[in-house]
Amino acid sequence: MVNYNTNEQVYNAKGDKSVASRVAVVICVLVQRGLYIAGFSASNELLTIQYTGYNKNKPVWEIDFFEHIFNTDPILAKKEQVAGVFISSDKNLVVPNDLYSEDNAVTWLSRIHFIETNDIIYTYPLANEQATYLLAAPVSITELVKINFQHAEILPLSIYQFRSRHTSGYHMQLCISSEQVCITLHNDSQLLWHRVSGYTSAEEIAYIINNYCLENNIDPAQLNMACNGMSASDFDRINELSQYFPGLKAGDGSDISMIWDGAISLAQQLLTCVS
């Protein structure tokens, strides 16, 4: 593989480096310039998380990078164990079922986002929202996933944010990767806002949230906020974000006190989407 100056991080739940033989279920998340892998036992106990990212001087979706890891990582050696592959894309749209028709929805998505000729559009029902989610992703990436993991579901990363049970009042869920943040806001069970956006700092994420609240007469102090991450590196961003939103919790509602808490919470929530 070409030298991508990769950043590799590994979490092993029990400090055991030889976990590959005990992994029975695997989920993957493909984000811009990064790949997250979580391995579970047959009883759905989280065993390991691996995150590998590469520098911004390479393309956003470098197929050789993903293909190399798919073919060489021991956790992915048994392809049939990969139950779900989640993709993060800022080219998305939520359409209420009352307004949804396939042709019109694709047209709307194309008017809002630049859909490239090598993009493919997927649709996913959101039963809790009575809506349909559209996502555009590079066909080269999705075909690579299909070739390697024929038994896996391909889902949007944000899908778990639509399936979660929400607390009363304003409940905001975030998922932070090195380059993007996925934000979904509910008021009780009503979906108010969904956005996947690039960012450069925790301050910029706080600005995006506060600006939405200002425009919609929402007091940011009323937000119950839950945040996941991809790796230990995201802990610093989450910690910085907690300075703007002191009540920030992990996605499962627990405190974020250790560097892997956000990534652990993400793994557990994504597993529920394919179990």
The 8 nearest C-alpha neighbors of each residue, nearest first, counted from 0:
[[1, 2, 67, 63, 64, 3, 66, 68],
 [0, 2, 3, 64, 63, 4, 67, 5],
 [3, 1, 4, 0, 5, 53, 64, 54],
 [2, 4, 5, 53, 1, 54, 57, 64],
 [5, 3, 2, 53, 54, 6, 52, 1],
 [4, 6, 53, 3, 52, 7, 51, 54],
 [5, 7, 52, 51, 53, 8, 4, 50],
 [8, 6, 51, 50, 5, 52, 9, 49],
 [7, 9, 50, 49, 51, 6, 230, 10],
 [10, 8, 49, 48, 50, 11, 7, 47],
 [9, 11, 48, 47, 12, 49, 8, 259],
 [12, 10, 47, 14, 13, 46, 15, 9],
 [11, 13, 46, 14, 47, 10, 45, 15],
 [14, 12, 15, 11, 46, 16, 47, 10],
 [13, 15, 11, 12, 16, 10, 17, 47],
 [16, 14, 13, 17, 11, 18, 12, 46],
 [15, 17, 18, 14, 11, 19, 13, 47],
 [18, 16, 15, 19, 20, 21, 11, 14],
 [17, 19, 21, 20, 16, 15, 22, 46],
 [18, 20, 74, 22, 21, 17, 73, 38],
 [21, 19, 18, 22, 17, 23, 74, 73],
 [22, 20, 19, 18, 40, 23, 39, 41],
 [21, 23, 40, 39, 19, 38, 20, 24],
 [22, 24, 40, 41, 39, 80, 21, 25],
 [25, 23, 80, 39, 38, 22, 81, 40],
 [26, 24, 81, 38, 37, 80, 82, 39],
 [25, 27, 83, 37, 81, 84, 36, 82],
 [28, 26, 36, 84, 35, 85, 83, 37],
 [27, 29, 85, 35, 84, 34, 86, 30],
 [30, 28, 86, 34, 85, 33, 87, 35],
 [31, 29, 33, 87, 32, 34, 86, 28],
 [30, 32, 59, 33, 60, 178, 29, 87],
 [33, 31, 59, 53, 52, 30, 60, 54],
 [32, 34, 52, 30, 31, 51, 29, 53],
 [33, 35, 29, 51, 50, 28, 30, 52],
 [34, 36, 50, 28, 27, 49, 229, 29],
 [35, 37, 27, 49, 48, 26, 50, 28],
 [38, 36, 48, 26, 47, 25, 266, 49],
 [37, 39, 25, 47, 22, 46, 24, 45],
 [40, 38, 45, 24, 43, 46, 44, 22],
 [39, 41, 22, 23, 43, 44, 42, 21],
 [40, 42, 23, 43, 24, 39, 22, 44],
 [41, 43, 40, 44, 39, 23, 45, 24],
 [44, 42, 40, 39, 41, 45, 24, 270],
 [45, 43, 40, 39, 42, 46, 41, 38],
 [44, 46, 39, 47, 38, 43, 40, 12],
 [47, 45, 12, 39, 38, 11, 44, 40],
 [46, 48, 11, 38, 10, 37, 12, 45],
 [49, 47, 37, 10, 36, 9, 38, 11],
 [50, 48, 9, 36, 8, 35, 10, 37],
 [49, 51, 35, 8, 34, 7, 230, 36],
 [50, 52, 7, 34, 6, 33, 8, 5],
 [53, 51, 33, 6, 5, 32, 34, 7],
 [52, 54, 5, 32, 3, 4, 6, 33],
 [55, 53, 56, 57, 4, 3, 5, 52],
 [54, 56, 57, 53, 58, 32, 59, 31],
 [55, 57, 54, 58, 53, 3, 59, 4],
 [56, 58, 55, 54, 59, 61, 3, 53],
 [59, 57, 61, 60, 56, 55, 32, 31],
 [58, 60, 31, 32, 61, 57, 55, 30],
 [61, 59, 58, 62, 32, 31, 140, 137],
 [62, 60, 58, 64, 63, 59, 65, 57],
 [61, 63, 65, 64, 60, 66, 140, 139],
 [64, 62, 66, 65, 61, 67, 0, 1],
 [65, 63, 67, 62, 66, 61, 68, 0],
 [64, 66, 62, 68, 67, 63, 69, 61],
 [67, 65, 69, 63, 68, 64, 62, 70],
 [66, 68, 70, 64, 65, 69, 63, 71],
 [69, 67, 71, 70, 72, 65, 66, 64],
 [68, 70, 66, 67, 71, 65, 72, 75],
 [71, 69, 67, 68, 66, 72, 76, 75],
 [70, 72, 68, 69, 67, 73, 76, 75],
 [71, 73, 68, 75, 74, 69, 70, 76],
 [74, 72, 76, 75, 19, 71, 77, 70],
 [73, 75, 19, 72, 76, 38, 22, 77],
 [76, 74, 73, 72, 77, 78, 69, 81],
 [75, 77, 73, 74, 78, 72, 70, 71],
 [78, 76, 75, 79, 80, 74, 81, 73],
 [77, 79, 80, 148, 81, 76, 75, 147],
 [78, 80, 81, 77, 150, 148, 149, 82],
 [81, 79, 24, 78, 77, 25, 82, 23],
 [80, 82, 25, 79, 151, 26, 78, 83],
 [83, 81, 151, 26, 25, 80, 152, 273],
 [82, 84, 152, 151, 26, 81, 153, 273],
 [83, 85, 27, 153, 28, 26, 152, 154],
 [86, 84, 28, 154, 156, 155, 153, 27],
 [85, 87, 29, 155, 156, 28, 30, 154],
 [88, 86, 156, 30, 155, 29, 85, 89],
 [89, 87, 90, 86, 136, 91, 134, 135],
 [88, 90, 195, 91, 196, 87, 194, 134],
 [91, 89, 88, 135, 112, 134, 92, 136],
 [92, 90, 134, 133, 89, 135, 88, 108],
 [91, 93, 133, 132, 108, 94, 134, 90],
 [94, 92, 132, 131, 133, 130, 95, 91],
 [93, 95, 131, 130, 99, 96, 92, 132],
 [96, 94, 130, 97, 98, 99, 129, 131],
 [95, 97, 130, 99, 98, 129, 94, 131],
 [96, 98, 95, 99, 130, 94, 129, 100],
 [99, 97, 96, 95, 94, 100, 104, 130],
 [98, 100, 96, 97, 94, 95, 104, 101],
 [101, 99, 103, 102, 104, 98, 96, 105],
 [100, 102, 104, 103, 105, 99, 106, 122],
 [101, 103, 105, 104, 100, 106, 99, 107],
 [104, 102, 106, 100, 105, 101, 107, 99],
 [103, 105, 107, 101, 106, 102, 100, 108],
 [104, 106, 108, 102, 107, 103, 109, 101],
 [105, 107, 103, 109, 104, 108, 110, 102],
 [108, 106, 104, 110, 109, 105, 103, 111],
 [109, 107, 105, 111, 110, 106, 112, 104],
 [110, 108, 106, 112, 107, 111, 114, 113],
 [109, 111, 107, 108, 112, 106, 113, 105],
 [110, 112, 108, 109, 107, 113, 90, 92],
 [113, 111, 109, 110, 90, 114, 108, 91],
 [112, 114, 109, 115, 111, 110, 90, 108],
 [115, 113, 109, 112, 118, 116, 135, 90],
 [114, 116, 118, 117, 113, 137, 119, 135],
 [115, 117, 118, 114, 119, 137, 138, 113],
 [116, 118, 115, 138, 137, 119, 139, 114],
 [119, 117, 137, 136, 138, 115, 116, 135],
 [118, 120, 138, 135, 136, 137, 121, 117],
 [121, 119, 135, 134, 136, 118, 133, 122],
 [120, 122, 134, 133, 135, 119, 123, 136],
 [123, 121, 133, 132, 134, 131, 120, 124],
 [122, 124, 132, 131, 125, 133, 121, 154],
 [125, 123, 131, 126, 132, 130, 122, 129],
 [126, 124, 130, 128, 131, 127, 129, 123],
 [125, 127, 129, 128, 124, 130, 131, 162],
 [128, 126, 125, 129, 162, 161, 130, 188],
 [127, 129, 130, 125, 126, 190, 161, 189],
 [130, 128, 126, 127, 96, 125, 95, 131],
 [129, 131, 95, 96, 125, 128, 94, 124],
 [132, 130, 124, 94, 125, 123, 93, 96],
 [131, 133, 93, 123, 122, 92, 124, 94],
 [134, 132, 122, 92, 91, 121, 93, 123],
 [133, 135, 91, 121, 120, 90, 122, 136],
 [136, 134, 120, 119, 90, 118, 121, 91],
 [135, 137, 118, 119, 138, 88, 134, 120],
 [138, 136, 118, 139, 140, 117, 119, 141],
 [137, 139, 141, 118, 119, 140, 117, 142],
 [140, 138, 142, 137, 141, 143, 62, 117],
 [141, 139, 143, 138, 142, 137, 144, 62],
 [140, 142, 144, 138, 143, 139, 145, 137],
 [141, 143, 145, 139, 144, 140, 138, 146],
 [144, 142, 140, 146, 141, 145, 139, 147],
 [143, 145, 141, 147, 142, 146, 148, 140],
 [146, 144, 142, 149, 148, 143, 147, 141],
 [147, 145, 143, 144, 148, 142, 149, 141],
 [146, 148, 144, 145, 149, 143, 78, 69],
 [149, 147, 145, 78, 151, 150, 144, 146],
 [148, 150, 145, 151, 147, 146, 79, 78],
 [151, 149, 148, 79, 82, 152, 81, 80],
 [152, 150, 82, 83, 148, 81, 149, 153],
 [151, 153, 83, 84, 154, 82, 150, 273],
 [154, 152, 84, 85, 83, 151, 155, 86],
 [153, 155, 85, 152, 84, 86, 156, 158],
 [156, 154, 86, 85, 157, 158, 87, 153],
 [155, 157, 85, 87, 86, 158, 154, 28],
 [156, 158, 155, 160, 159, 181, 161, 87],
 [159, 157, 160, 155, 161, 156, 162, 154],
 [160, 158, 162, 161, 157, 269, 163, 272],
 [161, 159, 158, 157, 162, 163, 172, 183],
 [160, 162, 159, 158, 163, 125, 127, 157],
 [163, 161, 159, 160, 164, 158, 127, 125],
 [162, 164, 160, 161, 165, 159, 268, 158],
 [165, 163, 162, 166, 188, 161, 160, 187],
 [166, 164, 163, 187, 188, 167, 170, 185],
 [165, 167, 187, 168, 170, 164, 169, 223],
 [168, 166, 187, 165, 169, 186, 170, 188],
 [167, 169, 187, 186, 170, 166, 222, 223],
 [168, 170, 186, 222, 185, 223, 187, 221],
 [169, 171, 223, 185, 184, 222, 224, 186],
 [172, 170, 184, 224, 183, 223, 225, 185],
 [173, 171, 225, 183, 182, 226, 224, 184],
 [174, 172, 226, 182, 181, 225, 227, 175],
 [173, 175, 227, 181, 228, 180, 226, 176],
 [176, 174, 180, 228, 179, 227, 173, 181],
 [175, 177, 179, 178, 229, 228, 180, 174],
 [176, 178, 179, 175, 233, 229, 232, 33],
 [179, 177, 176, 197, 198, 31, 199, 180],
 [180, 178, 197, 176, 196, 198, 175, 177],
 [179, 181, 175, 196, 174, 195, 176, 182],
 [180, 182, 195, 174, 173, 194, 196, 175],
 [183, 181, 173, 194, 193, 172, 195, 180],
 [182, 184, 193, 172, 192, 171, 194, 160],
 [185, 183, 171, 192, 191, 170, 190, 172],
 [186, 184, 190, 189, 170, 191, 169, 187],
 [185, 187, 169, 168, 189, 188, 170, 190],
 [186, 188, 167, 168, 189, 185, 169, 165],
 [189, 187, 186, 185, 165, 190, 167, 164],
 [190, 188, 186, 185, 187, 191, 128, 184],
 [191, 189, 185, 192, 184, 188, 186, 128],
 [190, 192, 185, 184, 189, 186, 193, 183],
 [193, 191, 184, 183, 190, 194, 185, 182],
 [194, 192, 183, 182, 184, 195, 191, 181],
 [193, 195, 182, 181, 196, 183, 192, 89],
 [196, 194, 181, 89, 180, 182, 179, 88],
 [197, 195, 179, 180, 89, 194, 198, 181],
 [196, 198, 179, 178, 180, 195, 199, 89],
 [199, 197, 179, 200, 178, 203, 196, 204],
 [198, 200, 203, 178, 197, 201, 204, 202],
 [201, 199, 202, 203, 198, 204, 236, 205],
 [202, 200, 204, 240, 203, 236, 239, 205],
 [201, 203, 205, 200, 204, 206, 240, 239],
 [202, 204, 206, 200, 205, 201, 198, 207],
 [205, 203, 201, 207, 206, 202, 208, 198],
 [204, 206, 202, 208, 203, 207, 209, 201],
 [205, 207, 203, 209, 204, 208, 210, 202],
 [208, 206, 204, 210, 205, 209, 203, 211],
 [209, 207, 205, 211, 206, 210, 212, 204],
 [208, 210, 212, 206, 211, 207, 205, 213],
 [209, 211, 213, 207, 212, 208, 206, 214],
 [212, 210, 214, 208, 209, 213, 215, 207],
 [211, 213, 217, 209, 215, 210, 214, 216],
 [214, 212, 210, 216, 211, 215, 209, 217],
 [213, 215, 211, 212, 216, 210, 217, 209],
 [216, 214, 212, 213, 217, 211, 210, 218],
 [217, 215, 213, 212, 214, 218, 211, 219],
 [218, 216, 212, 215, 219, 213, 221, 214],
 [217, 219, 220, 221, 212, 216, 222, 213],
 [220, 218, 221, 222, 217, 212, 209, 244],
 [219, 221, 218, 222, 244, 223, 217, 246],
 [222, 220, 219, 218, 169, 223, 217, 168],
 [223, 221, 169, 219, 220, 170, 224, 171],
 [222, 224, 170, 169, 171, 221, 225, 246],
 [225, 223, 171, 247, 222, 172, 170, 248],
 [226, 224, 250, 248, 172, 249, 247, 173],
 [225, 227, 173, 249, 250, 174, 172, 248],
 [228, 226, 261, 174, 250, 265, 249, 262],
 [229, 227, 261, 175, 262, 174, 233, 230],
 [228, 230, 262, 176, 35, 233, 175, 50],
 [231, 229, 232, 233, 262, 228, 50, 259],
 [230, 232, 258, 259, 233, 234, 229, 8],
 [233, 231, 230, 234, 235, 258, 236, 229],
 [232, 234, 236, 235, 231, 230, 228, 237],
 [233, 235, 237, 258, 232, 236, 231, 238],
 [236, 234, 238, 233, 237, 239, 232, 258],
 [237, 235, 239, 233, 238, 234, 201, 240],
 [236, 238, 240, 234, 239, 235, 241, 233],
 [237, 239, 235, 241, 240, 236, 234, 242],
 [240, 238, 236, 241, 237, 242, 201, 235],
 [239, 241, 237, 242, 201, 238, 243, 236],
 [242, 240, 244, 245, 238, 243, 239, 247],
 [241, 243, 240, 239, 244, 245, 238, 247],
 [242, 244, 241, 240, 245, 205, 239, 202],
 [243, 245, 241, 242, 246, 247, 240, 220],
 [246, 244, 241, 247, 242, 243, 240, 248],
 [247, 245, 244, 248, 224, 241, 223, 222],
 [246, 248, 224, 245, 241, 244, 225, 226],
 [249, 247, 225, 254, 252, 253, 255, 226],
 [248, 250, 226, 225, 252, 253, 251, 261],
 [249, 251, 225, 226, 227, 252, 264, 248],
 [250, 252, 249, 253, 264, 225, 268, 248],
 [253, 251, 249, 250, 248, 225, 254, 264],
 [254, 252, 249, 251, 248, 255, 250, 264],
 [253, 255, 248, 249, 256, 252, 247, 260],
 [256, 254, 249, 260, 257, 248, 253, 261],
 [255, 257, 254, 258, 260, 259, 234, 253],
 [258, 256, 260, 259, 255, 234, 261, 231],
 [257, 259, 231, 234, 260, 256, 261, 232],
 [258, 260, 231, 262, 257, 261, 263, 230],
 [261, 259, 263, 257, 262, 255, 258, 264],
 [262, 260, 227, 228, 264, 263, 249, 259],
 [261, 263, 228, 229, 265, 259, 264, 260],
 [264, 262, 260, 266, 265, 261, 259, 267],
 [263, 265, 261, 267, 262, 266, 250, 251],
 [266, 264, 262, 268, 263, 267, 227, 269],
 [267, 265, 263, 269, 264, 268, 270, 37],
 [266, 268, 264, 270, 265, 269, 263, 271],
 [267, 269, 265, 270, 271, 266, 264, 159],
 [270, 268, 266, 272, 271, 267, 159, 265],
 [269, 271, 267, 272, 268, 273, 274, 266],
 [270, 272, 274, 269, 268, 273, 267, 159],
 [271, 273, 269, 270, 274, 159, 268, 158],
 [274, 272, 271, 270, 83, 82, 269, 152],
 [273, 271, 272, 270, 82, 269, 43, 83]]
